Amino acid sequence: MKKIITIAIFFIAVTASAQNFQLHRDFERGHFTTTFELFKPDKYGNTFTFVDFDYNASSGISGGYYEIARVLKTEKMPVGLHVEYNGGLGTFKTADGMGGFTINDAWIFGANYSKGNAKMGFSTYAGYKAIKNAGEANYQITGTWYVNLVENKITFSGFADLWSENGLTDKTVFLAEPQLWFHLNKSFSVGGEVELSNNFAYEFEFKVRPTLAIKWNI
């Protein structure tokens, strides 16, 4: 399942909430993906959530993925406490029609550090990852970034994840999605992303998957 995060909004004007809607065309997979994101800060930290839906022309919505993360941090805390939930489901073709699967629920508990201003910034966290039905303890490390360029006309943003799914002795999963956006105005942007992955979503080799997209800042 695809995971899309444009964390540029994560650092902009921490006194206001932000949300956006994205439509991506995935060329390798041959489907569209929509993403809705919401970021809301408060005096005790911030909340970030998003949901993805993949669309297959023959069956409609073919997959869904959801994340919600809460960072507990006050002005006196140099590092925030990070709690996150992930989960989803999907479909696949079989000889007799369609089959389905679930993405095992996962909870992440860790520490978060971020720094940024109107031009550029980053956020990173590391934590214990509790995956449903996993035989071993697991971890996840995530970094996100944004850089506003050309007098806020272009934004380079994205994330990179590294996590385990069956302890340290088994394979690790790498997923990164750098994004480039050209801002037509305050409401609409065009651009896209390149999904870089290894051992991700039943693909056990390094994959490069580009998209073209439009984003509506609501």
Rosetta blueprint (number, residue, H / E / L):
1 M L
2 K L
3 K L
4 I L
5 I L
6 T L
7 I H
8 A H
9 I H
10 F H
11 F L
12 I L
13 A L
14 V L
15 T L
16 A L
17 S L
18 A E
19 Q E
20 N E
21 F E
22 Q E
23 L E
24 H E
25 R E
26 D E
27 F L
28 E L
29 R L
30 G L
31 H E
32 F E
33 T E
34 T E
35 T E
36 F E
37 E E
38 L E
39 F E
40 K E
41 P E
42 D E
43 K L
44 Y L
45 G E
46 N E
47 T E
48 F E
49 T E
50 F E
51 V E
52 D E
53 F E
54 D E
55 Y E
56 N E
57 A L
58 S L
59 S L
60 G E
61 I E
62 S E
63 G E
64 G E
65 Y E
66 Y E
67 E E
68 I E
69 A E
70 R E
71 V E
72 L E
73 K L
74 T L
75 E L
76 K L
77 M L
78 P L
79 V L
80 G E
81 L E
82 H E
83 V E
84 E E
85 Y E
86 N E
87 G E
88 G E
89 L E
90 G E
91 T E
92 F E
93 K E
94 T E
95 A L
96 D L
97 G E
98 M E
99 G E
100 G E
101 F E
102 T E
103 I E
104 N E
105 D E
106 A E
107 W E
108 I E
109 F E
110 G E
111 A E
112 N E
113 Y E
114 S E
115 K E
116 G E
117 N L
118 A L
119 K L
120 M E
121 G E
122 F E
123 S E
124 T E
125 Y E
126 A E
127 G E
128 Y E
129 K E
130 A E
131 I E
132 K L
133 N L
134 A L
135 G L
136 E L
137 A L
138 N E
139 Y E
140 Q E
141 I E
142 T E
143 G E
144 T E
145 W E
146 Y E
147 V E
148 N E
149 L E
150 V L
151 E L
152 N L
153 K L
154 I E
155 T E
156 F E
157 S E
158 G E
159 F E
160 A E
161 D E
162 L E
163 W E
164 S E
165 E L
166 N L
167 G L
168 L L
169 T L
170 D L
171 K L
172 T E
173 V E
174 F E
175 L E
176 A E
177 E L
178 P L
179 Q E
180 L E
181 W E
182 F E
183 H E
184 L L
185 N L
186 K L
187 S L
188 F E
189 S E
190 V E
191 G E
192 G E
193 E E
194 V E
195 E E
196 L E
197 S E
198 N E
199 N L
200 F E
201 A L
202 Y L
203 E E
204 F L
205 E L
206 F L
207 K E
208 V E
209 R E
210 P E
211 T E
212 L E
213 A E
214 I E
215 K E
216 W E
217 N E
218 I L
